[in-house]
Amino acid sequence: MDKKLFLLINQLANKSVWMDRMMIYASNELRFLYPLAVCMLWIRKPKKIKIPSETLVSVLMCMLISNAIKKVKDLPRPFITRKANVLLTSKEDSSYISKHTILAFAVSTTIYLYNKGLGIFMYGFSTLIGISRVWTGVHYPFDILRSALLGSVVSIGFNRIMKKKGKWY
């Protein structure tokens, strides 16, 4: 199922220069919007230092989890094991987990917990980043789905722990 879904999405690559450029841009550059969104929330409510603090801790936790999983679960990237339309160069490490996706969803989830409207907007960008990673031939769809879920769960879990503990910064 994962490989069929990969082929369904990845076969669209190299059909439209405009779409390919948009997907490459989404994959490489949209991640820079996330710190701006967090800063925007913080600037609007400077006393809410917990927003950037929670975001930073969630991102660090996701990085640690992602690195640990990559050491244990070695899943070759699609461009290594099958004929794929490859639009980006990438490391030849494990396809599981997508760092781009896990981090995008971790930040989007933290934002959503404090600002629903902006959070939904950022989830849209996170979804685009995830799809772009498949479109460009770097990840399988289930890698993206698992990464999105893990990033969201880490952020929600950390937020709940902090709410129970009270002020921590």
SEROLUM-136063 format. One record per residue: x, y, z of N, C-alpha, C in turn. Coordinates in steps of 0.1 Angstrom, whole numbers, padded with zeros to 4 digits, always signed. Atoms other than C-alpha are relative to their C-alpha. Example, Ala and Ser with C-alpha at 12.3 -4.5 7.8 and 13.67 -1.06 7.14 Angstrom:
+0009-0012+0000+0123-0045+0078+0009+0012+0000-0009-0011+0000+0137-0011+0071-0008+0011+0008
This chain:
+0008-0012+0000+0000+0000+0000+0009+0013+0000-0009-0011-0001+0028+0024+0010+0007+0003-0014-0007-0002+0012+0047+0018-0022-0009+0004-0012+0010-0004+0010+0016+0021-0044-0004+0014+0002+0003-0014-0002+0007+0054-0028+0012+0009-0003-0012-0007+0004+0043+0065-0032+0000+0002-0016+0000-0001+0015+0041+0058-0070-0011+0009-0005+0011-0009+0004+0007+0075-0073+0004+0014+0002-0004-0014-0002+0021+0107-0058+0013+0004-0008-0013-0003+0006+0057+0105-0071-0001+0001-0016+0001+0000+0014+0046+0098-0107-0004+0014-0006+0004-0013+0004+0033+0134-0108+0012+0009-0002-0012-0008+0002+0068+0147-0106+0005+0000-0014-0005-0002+0014+0085+0159-0138-0011+0001-0011+0011-0003+0010+0051+0166-0154-0003+0015-0002+0002-0015+0000+0049+0203-0146+0012+0007+0007-0011-0007-0005+0079+0225-0141-0005+0009+0012+0006-0009-0010+0057+0249-0120-0002-0008+0013+0003+0008-0012+0045+0221-0096+0013-0005+0006-0013+0005-0006+0080+0206-0093+0007+0011+0008-0007-0011-0007+0094+0240-0084-0007+0003+0014+0008-0002-0012+0066+0245-0059+0003-0010+0011-0002+0011-0009+0072+0211-0043+0014+0001+0006-0014-0002-0005+0110+0217-0041+0000+0011+0010+0000-0012-0009+0104+0251-0025-0007-0004+0013+0007+0004-0013+0079+0236+0000+0009-0009+0008-0008+0010-0007+0103+0208+0008+0012+0007+0007-0013-0007-0005+0134+0231+0013-0002+0013+0008+0001-0013-0005+0121+0265+0022-0011+0003+0010+0012-0004-0009+0087+0265+0040+0003-0002+0015-0004+0002-0014+0104+0253+0072+0004+0013+0007-0004-0012-0006+0116+0288+0077-0011+0009+0005+0012-0008-0004+0081+0301+0082-0004-0003+0015+0004+0004-0013+0077+0282+0115+0006+0008+0011-0005-0009-0010+0101+0302+0136-0006+0014-0001+0007-0013+0001+0085+0334+0122-0014-0001+0006+0014+0001-0006+0050+0321+0132+0001+0000+0015-0001+0001-0014+0062+0313+0167+0004+0014+0006-0004-0014-0004+0079+0348+0170-0012+0009-0001+0011-0008+0002+0048+0364+0157-0010-0001+0012+0009+0002-0012+0027+0348+0185+0006+0006+0013-0007-0005-0012+0053+0358+0211+0000+0015+0000+0000-0015+0001+0055+0394+0199-0014+0005+0003+0014-0005-0003+0017+0397+0201-0003-0002+0015+0002+0002-0014+0018+0383+0236+0013-0003+0007-0014+0002-0005+0053+0389+0251+0000-0007+0013+0000+0007-0013+0043+0375+0285-0002-0015-0002+0003+0014+0003+0035+0342+0268+0013-0007-0004-0013+0006+0004+0072+0330+0268-0002-0015-0001+0002+0014+0000+0057+0295+0272-0002-0005-0015+0002+0005+0014+0048+0294+0234+0014-0003-0006-0013+0004+0006+0084+0296+0221+0007-0010+0008-0007+0010-0008+0097+0276+0251-0006-0014-0003+0006+0013+0003+0072+0248+0245+0004-0005-0014-0003+0003+0014+0079+0249+0208+0015-0006+0000-0014+0004+0000+0117+0247+0214+0002-0014+0006-0001+0013-0007+0114+0218+0238-0006-0012-0008+0007+0010+0009+0090+0199+0215+0009-0004-0012-0008+0003+0011+0113+0203+0186+0013-0008+0004-0011+0007-0005+0143+0192+0206-0003-0015+0003+0005+0014-0003+0124+0161+0218-0002-0008-0013+0002+0007+0013+0114+0153+0182+0013-0003-0007-0014+0003+0006+0150+0156+0170+0006-0012+0007-0005+0011-0007+0161+0132+0197-0007-0013-0003+0008+0012+0004+0133+0107+0190+0003-0004-0014-0003+0002+0014+0139+0110+0153+0014-0007-0002-0013+0006+0001+0176+0103+0156+0001-0014+0006+0000+0013-0006+0170+0074+0179-0007-0010-0009+0007+0009+0008+0145+0058+0156+0008-0003-0013-0008+0002+0012+0167+0063+0125+0012-0010+0003-0011+0010-0003+0195+0043+0143-0005-0014+0002+0006+0014-0002+0171+0014+0151-0007-0005-0012+0008+0005+0011+0149+0013+0121+0006+0006-0013-0006-0005+0012+0167+0015+0088-0009-0004-0012+0009+0002+0011+0142+0019+0060+0006+0008-0012-0006-0007+0011+0159+0027+0026-0010+0010-0006+0008-0010+0007+0147+0059+0009-0005-0005-0013+0006+0005+0013+0125+0054-0022+0010+0001-0012-0009-0002+0012+0151+0067-0046+0012-0010+0000-0010+0010-0001+0175+0040-0034-0005-0014-0004+0005+0014+0002+0153+0009-0037-0009-0001-0012+0009+0001+0011+0130+0018-0066+0003+0011-0010-0001-0011+0010+0128+0038-0098-0010+0011+0005+0009-0012-0005+0115+0072-0086+0004+0012-0007-0003-0014+0006+0113+0107-0100+0006+0007+0012-0007-0007-0011+0139+0123-0078+0003+0014-0004-0002-0015+0002+0138+0161-0076+0010+0006+0010-0009-0005-0011+0160+0165-0045+0011-0010+0003-0010+0009-0005+0193+0151-0034-0002-0001+0015+0002+0002-0015+0192+0137+0001+0010-0010+0005-0009+0010-0006+0212+0117+0025-0006-0014-0003+0004+0014+0003+0211+0080+0020-0003-0007+0013+0003+0006-0013+0201+0074+0057-0015-0005-0001+0013+0006-0001+0168+0059+0068-0011+0010-0004+0011-0008+0004+0136+0072+0052-0009+0003+0011+0009-0001-0012+0118+0067+0085+0008+0005+0011+0011-0009-0001+0114+0093+0101+0004+0013-0009-0002-0012+0007+0110+0125+0080+0002+0012+0010-0003-0011-0010+0127+0153+0101-0008+0012-0004+0007-0012+0005+0111+0180+0079-0015-0001+0005+0014+0001-0003+0076+0166+0086-0002-0001+0016+0002+0001-0014+0080+0157+0123+0002+0014+0007-0002-0014-0006+0094+0192+0131-0011+0009-0004+0011-0009+0005+0067+0210+0110-0012-0003+0008+0012+0003-0008+0039+0191+0128+0002+0003+0015-0002-0004-0014+0055+0196+0162-0003+0014+0002+0002-0014-0001+0056+0233+0157-0014+0004-0002+0014-0003+0003+0022+0235+0141-0010-0004+0011+0009+0005-0011+0006+0215+0170+0002+0010+0012-0002-0009-0011+0022+0238+0196-0007+0013-0003+0006-0012+0004+0010+0268+0177-0016-0001+0001+0014+0002-0001-0025+0253+0174-0005+0000+0014+0004+0001-0014-0027+0247+0211-0002+0014+0006+0001-0014-0005-0024+0285+0217-0007+0009-0010+0007-0009+0009-0039+0300+0185-0005-0009-0011+0006+0010+0009-0063+0277+0166+0001+0005-0015+0000-0005+0014-0065+0299+0134+0014-0001-0006-0013+0001+0006-0028+0302+0129+0005-0014+0000-0004+0014+0000-0023+0266+0139-0005-0008-0012+0006+0006+0012-0047+0254+0112+0007+0004-0013-0008-0005+0011-0029+0276+0087+0014-0007-0001-0014+0007+0000+0005+0261+0097-0002-0015-0003+0002+0014+0004-0010+0226+0095-0001-0002-0015+0001+0001+0014-0017+0233+0059+0014+0000-0006-0014+0000+0005+0020+0242+0053+0007-0013+0004-0006+0013-0005+0030+0211+0073-0004-0011-0010+0004+0010+0009+0009+0189+0051+0006+0001-0014-0006-0002+0012+0023+0205+0020+0015-0004+0000-0013+0004-0002+0058+0199+0033+0001-0016-0001+0001+0015+0000+0049+0162+0039-0002-0005-0014+0003+0005+0014+0034+0157+0004+0012+0003-0009-0011-0004+0008+0064+0175-0011+0012-0010+0001-0011+0009-0003+0088+0150+0005-0002-0013-0008+0003+0011+0008+0070+0122-0013+0001+0003-0015-0001-0005+0014+0066+0142-0046+0014+0000-0005-0014-0002+0004+0103+0148-0047+0008-0013+0001-0006+0013+0000+0111+0111-0041+0009-0003+0012-0009+0001-0012+0127+0114-0007-0006-0009+0011+0007+0008-0011+0101+0096+0016-0012-0007-0006+0013+0007+0002+0073+0071+0015-0011+0007+0007+0012-0007-0007+0038+0084+0024-0002-0004+0015+0002+0004-0014+0036+0063+0056+0011+0005+0009-0011-0007-0007+0070+0078+0067-0006+0014+0004+0005-0014-0002+0053+0112+0064-0012-0001+0010+0011+0001-0009+0021+0101+0082+0005-0003+0014-0005+0003-0013+0040+0085+0111+0007+0012+0006-0007-0012-0005+0062+0116+0114-0009+0011+0004+0010-0010-0004+0032+0139+0114-0006-0003+0013+0007+0004-0012+0015+0119+0141+0010+0001+0012-0010+0000-0011+0047+0116+0162+0003+0014+0004-0002-0014-0003+0054+0153+0160-0011+0006+0008+0012-0005-0007+0019+0161+0170-0002-0005+0014+0001+0007-0013+0018+0136+0199+0010+0005+0009-0011-0005-0009+0051+0148+0213-0004+0014+0005+0003-0013-0004+0039+0184+0213-0012+0000+0010+0012+0000-0008+0005+0176+0228+0004-0006+0014-0004+0006-0012+0021+0153+0254+0008+0010+0009-0009-0009-0007+0047+0179+0264-0009+0012+0006+0010-0011-0004+0019+0206+0266-0008-0005+0013+0008+0005-0011-0002+0184+0289+0009-0002+0013-0009+0002-0012+0028+0176+0312+0002+0014+0006-0003-0013-0005+0036+0213+0315-0012+0007+0007+0012-0005-0007+0000+0222+0323-0002-0006+0014+0001+0006-0013+0000+0197+0351+0010+0005+0010-0011-0004-0009+0033+0209+0365-0002+0015+0003+0001-0015-0002+0024+0246+0362+0012+0007-0007-0010-0008+0006+0049+0273+0354+0014-0007+0001-0013+0007+0000+0083+0258+0344+0012+0008-0005-0011-0009+0006+0103+0287+0330+0002+0012+0008
